[in-house]
């Protein structure tokens, strides 16, 4: 159940001395296509996607990360292909975060990559213009307590940038039937320095193979 995953995550974080500064989101199956789903009341289904959105705070400093995994560990082939394309866009977004970078320019580049994704995956039949398919590339300046400080004009050393790359395909008319009800979200925090940038959430895997290994590993709670 989604609530069991939420409970495990919260228990584990608190056992490690962390605070949980925001609700843990576990959106599986058709809920993965709902950007604001936080109920966590449904059972996980095989061959479905699951969006995990988790934040932790230590000594007043907070960080947030979001991953999309496949229930059972292995992405269905076509959904796996979409995930790989979205991951490549997300990586480019992360690599673009550096001193002097313009989020507007990075978003323009991401938009071109999304257009390429639509063509490759035959999304041209979707009602994108009516916002039924939601593609997201966000760069937010954040404070130490997850406070969102808006979109920076230019990135500067010392900034922490939240980078979110997402694609939502809701179960609505106008969205190609085989894609309906699937959502993909990747979110990381990047610290900008004069020498480059550091992905603060780099310890959380995002490659399909690593996610599959993690799902199929034998995990124990701290009390075990």
C-alpha positions in Angstrom: 0.0 0.0 0.0 1.1 3.6 -0.7 0.7 4.4 2.9 3.0 1.6 4.0 5.8 3.0 1.7 5.1 6.4 3.2 5.3 5.0 6.7 8.6 3.2 6.1 10.2 6.3 4.6 9.1 8.5 7.5 10.2 6.0 10.1 13.6 5.5 8.4 14.3 9.2 8.1 13.3 10.0 11.7 15.4 7.0 13.0 18.4 8.6 11.3 17.8 11.9 13.1 16.1 13.7 10.3 12.9 15.7 10.4 10.3 15.4 7.7 9.5 18.9 6.5 6.8 18.1 4.0 4.3 15.3 3.4 5.8 12.2 1.8 4.2 11.6 -1.6 3.8 8.1 -2.9 1.8 8.2 -6.2 1.5 4.9 -7.9 -0.4 3.7 -11.0 -2.9 6.2 -12.3 -2.0 8.5 -9.4 1.4 9.0 -10.8 -0.2 11.2 -13.5 -1.6 13.6 -10.8 0.9 16.3 -9.9 -0.6 17.1 -6.5 -1.6 13.6 -5.4 -0.8 13.2 -1.6 -3.5 10.8 -0.4 -1.3 7.7 -0.3 -4.3 5.4 0.1 -4.1 2.9 -2.8 -2.3 -0.4 -3.3 0.7 -0.7 -5.6 0.0 -2.6 -8.8 2.5 -4.6 -10.8 3.9 -3.1 -14.0 2.9 0.4 -12.8 4.9 3.5 -12.2 5.3 5.0 -8.7 6.5 8.5 -8.0 8.3 8.9 -4.6 8.6 12.5 -3.4 10.6 12.8 -0.2 12.3 15.6 1.8 14.5 15.5 4.9 15.8 18.2 7.2 18.9 18.0 9.4 20.1 20.9 11.6 17.8 23.3 9.8 19.0 22.4 6.3 16.5 20.6 4.1 16.7 18.8 0.8 14.1 17.3 -1.4 14.3 14.6 -4.1 11.8 12.9 -6.4 12.2 9.6 -8.3 10.0 7.6 -10.5 10.4 3.8 -10.1 8.7 0.8 -11.6 6.7 -1.3 -9.1 8.4 -4.7 -9.1 11.6 -3.1 -10.3 11.5 -3.4 -14.1 10.0 -0.7 -16.4 7.6 -2.0 -19.0 9.5 -1.6 -22.3 7.6 1.4 -23.8 7.4 3.3 -20.5 11.1 2.5 -19.9 11.9 4.2 -23.3 10.0 7.3 -22.2 11.7 7.3 -18.9 15.1 7.1 -20.5 14.3 10.1 -22.7 13.1 12.1 -19.8 16.2 11.2 -17.8 18.4 12.5 -20.6 16.5 15.8 -20.4 16.9 15.9 -16.6 20.6 15.3 -16.8 21.0 18.1 -19.3 19.1 20.4 -16.9 21.4 19.4 -14.1 24.5 19.9 -16.2 23.3 23.3 -17.2 23.3 24.6 -13.6 26.4 26.8 -13.3 27.4 30.3 -12.6 25.9 32.7 -15.1 23.4 30.2 -16.5 20.0 31.5 -17.4 17.0 29.3 -16.4 15.0 30.7 -19.3 17.6 29.5 -21.8 17.8 26.1 -20.1 14.0 25.8 -20.3 14.1 26.7 -24.0 16.6 23.9 -24.6 14.5 21.5 -22.5 11.4 22.4 -24.6 13.2 21.4 -27.8 14.1 18.0 -26.2 10.5 17.5 -25.1 9.4 18.2 -28.7 11.9 15.5 -29.9 10.5 13.1 -27.3 6.9 13.8 -28.5 7.9 13.0 -32.1 9.9 9.8 -31.2 7.1 8.5 -29.0 4.3 9.6 -31.3 2.9 12.1 -28.9 1.8 14.3 -31.8 -1.7 12.8 -31.4 -2.0 14.1 -27.9 -3.8 17.4 -27.0 -0.7 19.1 -25.8 -2.1 22.5 -26.6 -5.0 22.0 -24.2 -2.5 21.1 -21.4 -3.7 17.5 -21.2 -0.2 16.4 -21.5 1.9 18.4 -19.0 5.6 18.7 -19.6 7.6 20.4 -16.9 11.2 21.8 -16.7 11.6 23.9 -13.5 14.5 25.7 -11.9 13.7 27.2 -8.5 16.0 29.0 -6.1 15.4 27.5 -2.6 16.4 28.5 0.9 17.7 26.3 3.7 14.2 25.3 4.8 12.8 24.4 1.4 11.6 28.0 1.0 11.0 28.6 -2.7 12.5 32.0 -3.7 11.3 32.1 -7.3 13.2 31.8 -10.6 16.6 33.4 -10.6 17.6 35.6 -13.5 21.1 34.2 -13.5 22.6 31.5 -11.4 25.2 32.6 -8.9 27.7 30.9 -6.6 26.1 30.0 -3.3 22.7 29.3 -4.7 20.8 26.0 -4.2 18.6 25.3 -7.2 15.8 22.8 -7.3 15.6 21.1 -10.7 12.4 19.4 -11.6 11.8 17.5 -14.9 8.4 15.9 -15.4 5.9 14.5 -17.8 2.3 13.9 -16.9 0.0 11.8 -19.1 -3.5 11.9 -17.4 -6.3 9.5 -18.3 -8.2 12.1 -20.4 -9.5 12.2 -23.9 -6.9 13.5 -26.3 -4.1 11.6 -24.6 -3.0 8.5 -26.6 -4.7 5.5 -24.8 -1.6 3.4 -24.2 0.1 6.3 -22.4 -2.8 7.4 -20.2 -2.5 7.5 -16.5 1.3 7.6 -16.3 3.5 10.3 -14.7 7.3 10.7 -14.6 8.9 13.0 -12.2 12.6 13.6 -11.4 13.7 16.3 -8.9 17.2 17.1 -7.5 19.0 19.9 -5.6 22.1 21.5 -7.1 24.6 23.7 -5.2 26.2 26.3 -7.5 29.9 27.0 -6.9 32.5 29.2 -8.7 34.2 25.9 -9.9 31.0 24.3 -11.2 28.1 22.7 -9.4 27.4 19.8 -7.1 24.2 17.7 -7.2 23.3 17.4 -3.5 21.0 14.5 -4.1 23.5 12.5 -6.3 23.4 9.6 -3.8 19.9 8.7 -4.8 20.0 6.6 -8.0 18.1 7.6 -11.1 19.3 5.2 -13.7 16.8 2.4 -14.5 19.2 -0.4 -13.7 20.1 1.1 -10.3 16.5 1.7 -9.5 15.7 -1.9 -10.4 18.5 -3.2 -8.2 17.3 -1.1 -5.3 13.7 -2.2 -5.6 14.7 -5.9 -5.6 17.2 -5.6 -2.8 16.5 -6.9 0.7 15.8 -3.8 2.7 15.6 -3.8 6.5 14.3 -1.2 8.8 16.7 0.3 11.4 15.0 -1.7 14.2 15.9 -4.9 12.3 
